[in-house]
Amino acid sequence: MYCSSAATHDVGHRHVPVLRDEVMEYLRPAPGVQCVDCTLGLGGHSAALMARGATVLGIDRDPVARLLATRRLACFGDRFRLYERDPVTYADAAEDLVAQGEQVDGILADLGVSSMQLDNPRRGFSLRSPALADMRMGDGCQQTALEVIDACDEEQLADLIHRLGEERASRRVARALKRAREQGVDSAAELAAVVARAVPGRHPRHPAQRTFQALRMAINDELGQLVRLLKSLPALLHSGGRAVIIAFHSLEDRLVKRALRAYHKAGLMRLVSRSVVVATATEIATNRRSASAKLRWGVRA
Ligand SMILES: C[S@@+](CC[C@H](N)C(=O)[O-])C[C@H]1O[C@@H](n2cnc3c(N)ncnc32)[C@H](O)[C@@H]1O
């Protein structure tokens, strides 16, 4: 059953879930299968899981995503449940569920920022946003991107941009950002322009993309959240339960690969993906975001 209400269409049409068919293949949703969607977003993956009969507990730290996804998924009735504890991060939720002794058949994490968050100019994620560079995804995030830039000294900022953004010109970028802040520059678009001027050479993508990614990952503690989720994975899965994680950053993908391999070696996972699963050329042609998606999966022993 696919929901076809006007509300579903309204929020759903804007966002195509990445690697949807592959997620279904590895999670094997069916009636009676219980899944946790750690990154609900607009509910695209959850809708596909429930359309195949599964039940879903949805988690998202962004209150706007929770609201829109809940509306979109209302037609699935009590097969959809929203996780509503505070703060609603998937790391906290996973630890909380493990502490309560809960186990499920499927865990999905489609990491990073949603197109809905990126496209909202008021949230300051986008390189073209005239708003303050905020970049907080939602619950559990303390500092905005501006506050992080201000709190770091030049060297700390350069290290952060180098480590999380893999930006080679991180020192020049950090210097330029600190100077711009002294002059009161505070919008995302202006800061992106400052970074673009500091990064030498030609670039296939916007030259500030890597720096923005680093700031976003830092303020939302994206690697820390993933490490904690990976620790909870085996305890949260029933025997034969399946986990699927989609990463968009090489550091995230490395963490997932290492954790799954370690669990396989320790006998906690019966099967794990041998190589990374990526989007087909057809999907990439219709959904640019899928080009950098790296899916890995594992089956609990
Ligand atoms: C890429 S989107 C997911 C899209 C979703 N799979 C769909 O089909 O619509 C990632 C979502 O995860 C949420 N998110 C990211 N990190 C989170 C965390 N640590 N805890 C809870 N939600 C998180 C973001 O707020 C965002 O809405």
Ligand as a Chemical Component Dictionary entry (heavy atoms), coordinates in Angstrom:
data_LIG
# 
_chem_comp.id                   LIG 
_chem_comp.type                 NON-POLYMER 
_chem_comp.pdbx_formal_charge   0 
_chem_comp.three_letter_code    LIG 
# 
loop_
_chem_comp_atom.comp_id 
_chem_comp_atom.atom_id 
_chem_comp_atom.alt_atom_id 
_chem_comp_atom.type_symbol 
_chem_comp_atom.charge 
_chem_comp_atom.model_Cartn_x 
_chem_comp_atom.model_Cartn_y 
_chem_comp_atom.model_Cartn_z 
_chem_comp_atom.pdbx_ordinal 
LIG C1  C1  C 0  19.532 12.306 4.536  1  
LIG S1  S1  S 1  18.200 12.714 5.548  2  
LIG C2  C2  C 0  17.237 11.254 5.593  3  
LIG C3  C3  C 0  16.234 11.167 4.489  4  
LIG C4  C4  C 0  15.288 9.998  4.654  5  
LIG N1  N1  N 0  15.962 8.740  4.541  6  
LIG C5  C5  C 0  14.120 10.069 3.689  7  
LIG O1  O1  O 0  13.885 9.090  2.965  8  
LIG O2  O2  O -1 13.433 11.089 3.671  9  
LIG C6  C6  C 0  18.945 12.686 7.115  10 
LIG C7  C7  C 0  18.012 13.050 8.256  11 
LIG O3  O3  O 0  18.622 12.565 9.451  12 
LIG C8  C8  C 0  18.505 13.500 10.467 13 
LIG N2  N2  N 0  19.644 13.280 11.341 14 
LIG C9  C9  C 0  20.943 13.462 11.041 15 
LIG N3  N3  N 0  21.706 13.135 12.083 16 
LIG C10 C10 C 0  20.867 12.739 13.068 17 
LIG C11 C11 C 0  21.068 12.274 14.395 18 
LIG N4  N4  N 0  22.281 12.170 14.917 19 
LIG N5  N5  N 0  19.987 11.917 15.116 20 
LIG C12 C12 C 0  18.739 12.004 14.576 21 
LIG N6  N6  N 0  18.488 12.461 13.335 22 
LIG C13 C13 C 0  19.549 12.817 12.587 23 
LIG C14 C14 C 0  18.515 14.843 9.793  24 
LIG O4  O4  O 0  17.850 15.787 10.585 25 
LIG C15 C15 C 0  17.804 14.537 8.476  26 
LIG O5  O5  O 0  16.437 14.826 8.557  27 
# 
loop_
_chem_comp_bond.comp_id 
_chem_comp_bond.atom_id_1 
_chem_comp_bond.atom_id_2 
_chem_comp_bond.value_order 
_chem_comp_bond.pdbx_ordinal 
LIG C1  S1  SING 1  
LIG S1  C2  SING 2  
LIG S1  C6  SING 3  
LIG C2  C3  SING 4  
LIG C3  C4  SING 5  
LIG C4  N1  SING 6  
LIG C4  C5  SING 7  
LIG C5  O1  DOUB 8  
LIG C5  O2  SING 9  
LIG C6  C7  SING 10 
LIG C7  O3  SING 11 
LIG C7  C15 SING 12 
LIG O3  C8  SING 13 
LIG C8  N2  SING 14 
LIG C8  C14 SING 15 
LIG N2  C9  SING 16 
LIG N2  C13 SING 17 
LIG C9  N3  DOUB 18 
LIG N3  C10 SING 19 
LIG C10 C11 SING 20 
LIG C10 C13 DOUB 21 
LIG C11 N4  SING 22 
LIG C11 N5  DOUB 23 
LIG N5  C12 SING 24 
LIG C12 N6  DOUB 25 
LIG N6  C13 SING 26 
LIG C14 O4  SING 27 
LIG C14 C15 SING 28 
LIG C15 O5  SING 29 
# 
